[in-house]
Amino acid sequence: MRIDGYRKVVTQPGIGLLMLLGFFSKIAVVAIPVVMNLGVVFGLDRGFGAAGLVIALWTVGVAVGGPVQGRMMDKYGVRPVLIVSLTGQALFWGIGPSMSYGVLSVAAVGCGLLNLPGFAVVRLRLAVAIPEEQRHTAFALDAMTSNISYMVGPALGVTVATTVSSDVSMRGLGLIVALAGAGLALLNPQVRDSAKGAGSEPAPRMKFREWFKPALVPVLVATTATTLATAGYETAIVGGLRDSGQVEWAGLVLTVCGLCSFIGALLYGTLKRPPHFAVISTLVGLTTVVGGFATGDWRLLCLAMVLPAALCSPSFAATGGAASGLAPAGARGVVMGIYSASLTLGNSIGAPLSGAIQDARSPLWAFVVIGLTSAALSGVALGWTAWLARRPAAEPQSGPVLADAAA
């Protein structure tokens, strides 16, 4: 396995520390939904439906706030945005355990709007600092750290909430957010393509048509498709094993999925010519369908989920790299903010859709519908990209993504 590419990435000035701080910020951010959930259920003695509403409101805030934060980073750099975010996060997690349900619901929107942009900061810095020929390796490394954070963050939040208290879990999460965010603010990575650096004058405002290129649409569609599949199959795994009386193995199956995803990203980063992002996301959807026929035995389900899980991190790495490559100087932040919103959209659709299908039909149908929906969206993305590749060569927005599609 060729791993020299990873060494070249982490030895770039400041990248190793950035990845470490970004990792801790990701652990905190991905733990937010489960910590909020348990804070409402245990701390306020409300049902899971009420907790789901709070999380939905937080998700709306994240979807709206991501592009806005990205635009502010384009104009003013990372540090001012992080300072505002940290102030909001400190207030929410410090006071949150004492809020009533109604106040918490409203405050959750603000928490989402001012969400710690750890994912975006890392991706923006990689897009600026890493040469194009090494960028897919850098984004694979980012996908691996994200994958580990998804395995660690929620589990840590649940453990603290159930063994100590939900109040301690919320305040502990706030502490991790504060430390990681403060570290990123001190590091102040440059995320703008400006020789003047992060302290330069605000970048001029770009018109929508100058940065929202047609080639960006399939990237966002494929991103949503992949997150829809992963969020959906995670819910279907739990439901399928519950129906077969093996729900106690759900944690192990999900852990196997996480490990396969990590290995998939590791292998993807070593490729000299990685596959097109829409091809990978289509395979994620199609292979997800297989899981529906293996829920009767947790061991078979582990085997069935190897391929979709191993493909999901490479898909995120590919779409993240494609989005950054299509973002012009002065608009990288807003483009990556919209990219993050597409991740949130897929997560917001995938789990509820999977649950609704399980309630109406069965976990098998949840796997089938989630997988085919994801594959269909990815197919649209692939077709759109191929169509753009056939357009006259005079149109400059195709970029390297379309070149890959035409190859």
C-alpha positions, 0 to 999 in steps of 0.5 A: 500500500502506498502511504507516502502520500499521507506523510506528504500531507501531514508534514505540510506546515501546520496541517498536522496540528490542524487535523488534530484540532479538527478531529476534536472539534468533529468529535464534539459536533457529531455528538451534539444530536445524541447529547441534545436527545438525551438532555431532553429525554433524561434532563427534561423528562420528555419523550423522544419525539420532543427530543427529535423536534429539538434536533430538527431545529438544530439541523435547520440552524446548521443548514442555514448557518453553514453557508453564512459562516463560509461567506464570513470566512471568505471575507474576514478569515477563520478567527472572527468566525470562530470567536463568534461561534465559540461565544454562542456555543459557550452560552448554549452549552453552559446554560442549556441544562437549565433551560425549559423545553420551549427555550431550549427548542428556540436556542437550538436553532441559534446553536445550529446557526453558530455551530463550530465550523470544524469540518469546514475549516479543515476542508477549506485549509486543505483546499488552499494548502495542498497541491491538486495532485495530493488533494484526494489523499488529503481529503481521504485523511479528512474522511478518516478522521471524520469517520473516527469522530463518528465512532467516538463522539456519540458513544462518549456522549451516551456513556457520560449521559447514562453513567453520570448525568445528561447535564454533565454530558452537555457541559462536557460537550461544551468544554470540548467545543471550547477547547477545540475551537479556541485551538483553531482560533489560535492556529488561525489557518489561512483559508483564502487564496490571498497572498496577504493572508488571513489579516488582509482586507475583506474579499470582494463579494462575488455574484451568485453566478460567479461561484455557483457553477453548473458542475457544482450541482452534481457534487451536491446531489451525490453528497446528499445521496451518500449521506442519505444512504449512510444515515438510512442504513444505520437506522435500518440495521438497528430496526432489522436486528430488532425484528430478528431478536438480535438488537444487542448486536447492532453496536457491533455491526455499526462498529464493523461499518465504521472500521470498513469505512475507515479502511475504504478511505485509507485505500482511496487516498493511495490511488493515483487516479481515483474513480469519479465521485458519482460512480462511488456514490452510485455504488454506495446506494446499490450495495446498500440494497443487499443489506436488506436481505441479511438482517436475519443474522448479524454475521451475514449483515456484517458481511453485507455491509462491508462494501457500502460502508467501505465506499461511503468515506471515499465518496465523501472524500471525492465529493469534498475534493470536487467541491473545493476544486470547483470553488473559485478564490474568494468563494471557497467558504460559501461553497464548502458551507453549501457542501456541508448543508448538503451533508446535513440534508442527506442526514436529515432525510435518510434516517426519518425516511428509513424509519418511516418505511420500517414502520409502514413495511419492513427493514428489508424495504427500508434498505431497498428504498434507501439504497435505490433512492441514493443510487438514483440521485447519484445516477442523476449526478453522473448523467449531469456531469457527463452532459456537462462534459459534452458541452463546448470546450469554451465553457470553463466551468467544467474543471477537473471534475468534468475531465474525469467524467469524460475520461 
